Every structure is written in structure tokens, then in C-alpha cells.
Amino acid sequence: MLIWGTRGYLYQLAMMTLVCGNCGNPAAHGLRKYVTKFTFFFIPLFPVSTKYRTQCTFCGLEQQIAKEQAEQLLAMAAGPQPSHQPQPQPQGQMQGQAPGAPGAQGQNPYQQ
């Protein structure tokens, strides 16, 4: 007796903000990869099919897209690659605050 079949796998590749084609809202969309693999004695051996889909988190619309579109969206979601060199920080103040801003040099903005 041989036991064979298929099993589906779901991979969440990215979350990105896109304008939905159904509801028209700029909402988060999940980019997902669905892979169906052939199994033999419950061991996945090779992929039978691969599909890419996006799903709107606002209205729930799920659309199938081509592999090329998925790769473009994934590259867009990754954005610019960060530099591996540390950025110099100014001395005497916290990063992202002006010298006289509340919270700089130990000032509490909630104290009166």
C-alpha cells in the first residue's frame, strides 16, 4: 500500500500599504505565496504548483497575481538596503531632538 497525496503551504512574504482595487481604500495588503507539494508517505518531495496572492485587510478581497508582479512588490516592500556603516551621532543631545526641545538634557515636558 502506497500513501501519496498533496499538501498546501502558506508563506507570508510581506505586508505593504496599497490602494485596494475593490474598496478604494489605502490599506495594508498581505503578499502571500501558496505552494502545493506532492507528498509520499507524508514526506513533501517537490512543488506541484505555486501561486502568489495579495489580500486587502480592509475588505478582505484576495487577488491572484503573477510571479513577476509578486517579485516587484516584494522588492518595493524591502525598500532601500540599509548601510552597514554606523551613522555619526551629535554629541551632547539625544538623536532626533533639538537642543532646546522638551525631553532633551533631562528635562521633563510634563513637569510644571
C-alpha positions in Angstrom: 0.0 0.0 0.0 1.4 3.4 -1.1 0.3 6.6 0.6 0.7 9.6 -1.6 -1.1 13.0 -2.0 -0.5 16.7 -1.8 -0.2 19.3 0.9 -0.5 23.1 0.8 1.9 25.5 2.4 1.3 29.2 3.0 4.1 31.7 3.3 3.6 35.4 4.3 6.1 37.3 2.2 5.4 40.9 3.1 2.8 43.4 4.4 2.6 46.7 2.5 0.2 49.6 2.1 -1.6 49.6 -1.3 -4.8 51.1 -2.7 -7.4 48.3 -2.9 -9.0 47.8 -6.3 -12.3 46.7 -4.7 -12.9 49.2 -1.9 -10.6 52.0 -3.0 -9.0 52.4 0.5 -5.3 52.7 1.1 -5.0 49.7 3.4 -2.4 47.0 4.4 -2.2 44.2 2.0 -0.5 40.8 2.7 1.6 39.3 0.0 1.3 35.5 0.3 2.8 32.6 -1.5 0.8 29.4 -1.8 2.8 26.2 -2.6 1.3 22.8 -3.2 3.7 19.9 -2.8 3.5 16.3 -3.7 3.9 14.0 -0.7 4.9 10.4 -0.5 4.3 8.7 2.9 3.6 12.2 4.3 7.0 13.5 3.2 6.9 16.5 0.9 9.0 15.8 -2.1 8.6 18.6 -4.8 6.3 21.5 -5.5 3.4 20.9 -7.8 2.1 24.5 -8.1 3.0 27.9 -6.8 0.6 30.8 -6.6 1.0 34.4 -5.4 -1.9 36.4 -3.9 -2.5 39.7 -2.2 -5.3 40.2 0.3 -6.7 43.6 1.5 -7.0 43.8 5.3 -9.9 46.3 5.0 -12.4 44.5 2.8 -10.8 41.0 2.5 -10.5 40.9 -1.3 -7.9 38.3 -2.3 -6.4 38.7 -5.8 -4.1 36.3 -7.6 -1.1 37.9 -9.2 1.8 36.8 -11.5 5.2 35.8 -10.1 6.8 38.9 -11.7 4.3 41.2 -10.0 5.0 39.5 -6.7 8.7 39.9 -7.1 8.3 43.6 -7.9 6.0 44.1 -4.9 8.5 42.3 -2.7 11.4 44.5 -3.9 9.2 47.6 -3.3 8.4 46.4 0.2 12.0 45.8 1.0 12.9 49.3 0.1 16.5 50.6 0.1 19.0 48.4 1.8 20.5 49.9 5.0 24.1 50.8 5.1 26.3 48.6 7.3 28.4 51.5 8.5 27.2 53.3 11.7 26.0 56.9 11.3 27.7 59.5 13.5 25.5 60.9 16.3 25.8 64.5 17.5 27.4 64.9 20.9 25.6 66.4 23.9 22.0 65.7 22.8 19.7 62.8 22.0 19.3 61.9 18.4 16.2 63.4 16.7 15.8 66.2 19.3 16.7 69.9 19.1 18.9 71.3 21.9 16.0 73.3 23.5 13.3 70.7 22.9 11.4 69.2 25.8 12.9 65.9 26.9 16.4 67.0 25.8 19.1 67.0 28.5 16.9 65.5 31.2 14.0 68.0 31.1 10.6 66.5 31.8 7.9 68.1 29.5 5.2 67.1 31.9 6.6 69.0 34.9 5.3 72.5 35.6 
